[in-house]
Amino acid sequence: MPGKLFEVRWHGRAGQGAKSASQMLAEAALDMGKYIQAFPEYGAERTGAPMKAFNRISDEPILIHSSVEKPDLVVVIDDTLLGNPDIIAGTDENTIMVVNTVRDSTWVRQKSGFKGRICVVKATDIALEELGRGTPNTVMLGAIARVTGIIELKYVEEKIRDMFLKKFGEEIVKKNIRALHRGYEEVRCDA
Amino acid sequence: MPAKQALTGAEAIAYAMKQINPDVVAAYPITPQTPVVEYFAKYVADGVVDTEMIPVESEHSAMSACVGAAAAGARAFTATAAVGLALMHEIVYIAASLRLPIVMAVANRALSGPINIHCDHSDAMAERDSGWIQLWAENVQEAYDFTVMAYRIGEHPDVRLPVMINFDGFIISHGVEVLETLDDDVVKSFVGKPIKMYSLLDTEHPVTYGPLDLYDYYFEHKRQQIEAMKHVPKVFKQVAEEFEKISGRKYDLVEEYMTDDAEYIMIALGSTAGTIKHTIKELRAEGKKVGLVKPWVFRPFPKFELQRILNGRKGVIVLDRSASFGAEAPLYEAVKSALYEVAVRPQLGSYVYGLGGRDITPAHIRQAFEDAFKGYLIADEERYLGLRE
């Protein structure tokens, strides 16, 4: 049998950074010794249009190149997408969903019809407070680390350092690491 | 030390080209260009390569500039996709006819119309008779490895032909996977200095490129091209053997995956071969004797290898990601023709899939294998996977 795959589907709007977040997740998992894939779905590219990105993570080399049909984890960067039927496609009660929203999981369930476990985090608010910009990626990675255990914070911290230190300096690195930790601490799951 | 990196196929090829440090890269910088030249342009801007980068006004001009550079004895590279390759078509033939060892990466994508930007093999198949060597990568690693190997194959004195590295558009070109890179100096010494022949800049020995060549000599020149292609398998194997020594990765004209005892064999090019391997592992766990043959080299076509491997099998299923309107799909046609002379011909089935980026899943692959298990393959019938009808 092929090795067990952990599959992730990201939902966001073009320009919100879901693609970069999926790449960062993959790179952190690679540093942990895992095999990874990260790939976006390309449609008509225009800022604000709904878009998807995907990850596969495994202990064994990943051979499959088809789209992710039954994700283990669904990440929703923008809660205005929750009414879109694509959000729950291929999910069941074993799927986990992490949503960037200021609302609670009851609202998310009502809006999406999702059957699995729902986790919410005010990622945009946290990003605004910590970074001064509403870019929720690092907060979401913190939440994902907490909820799934698929990545460990220290590896994401290293990635943040790699990506931001040269370009933006130590202060931005520290702010992003704080945002990451707040995502980890402040994500709330039902049941 | 080989290092593991998370890179897209486009980044991987650009990285290999950085290590190779070619003399000239000419490319059309706007869509349908791949990100390969965008990443490479950054290396040029950062001064980590000393390549002459020529942004041109069309793909036709990109290949023309590569032809000029290669005729002067330079190592030339370009990348394109889809309709960009189609616009290049005229000069693609000229590059091969002038026996210029240019290397070109092609992110395989659909030809218009209707307009579609996604993975499809129609672009490369339209160039299959152009006289280029065609290598087909399954994943990011193979895209990198073939780029490192390409000049050694094309520049070999017995070959002197351009090399096209095919890697699936978006799936591989924009997909991030684990890539094991070689050290710069290892790549540098493996690729070596360009083997120059008949350089235009060698004024002591003047030559003419591309003159009028009518019924007096054109035919003889074509015959030489045909002969040059025949030398490719031997040279490819030599280069692959040397590459294995520096990388530990083994290449041949075709890859065989779980074929030893396989009763049913599927054949496909590119990234779908990975999805087939994944499905084969599932089917093997159910006790099915199935395997895969993946041509790494499609031109020249590995006829003898396929005859050896496929002779006597129960069923052979060929998957094509392009159609040939009014005839059989290109990979299927070639496999079928190769099997004409084998002692025990297998049942044969043709499946066209994934046109314009339509997803191909393990369920589709399983469906084709199920047809084979039931003995329901019909050699003269073309079937479709993942199509609404």
Interface residues (C-beta under 8 A of the other chain):
Chain A: M1 P2 Q23 A26 E27 L30 Y35 I36 Q37 A38 F39 P40 Y42 P61 I62 L63 I64 H65 S66 S67 E69
Chain B: K4 Q5 A6 I117 H118 N139 D168 F170 I171 I172 H174 G175 V176 E177 V178 S271 T272 G274 T275 K277 H278 K281 E282 A285 D359 I360 T361 P362
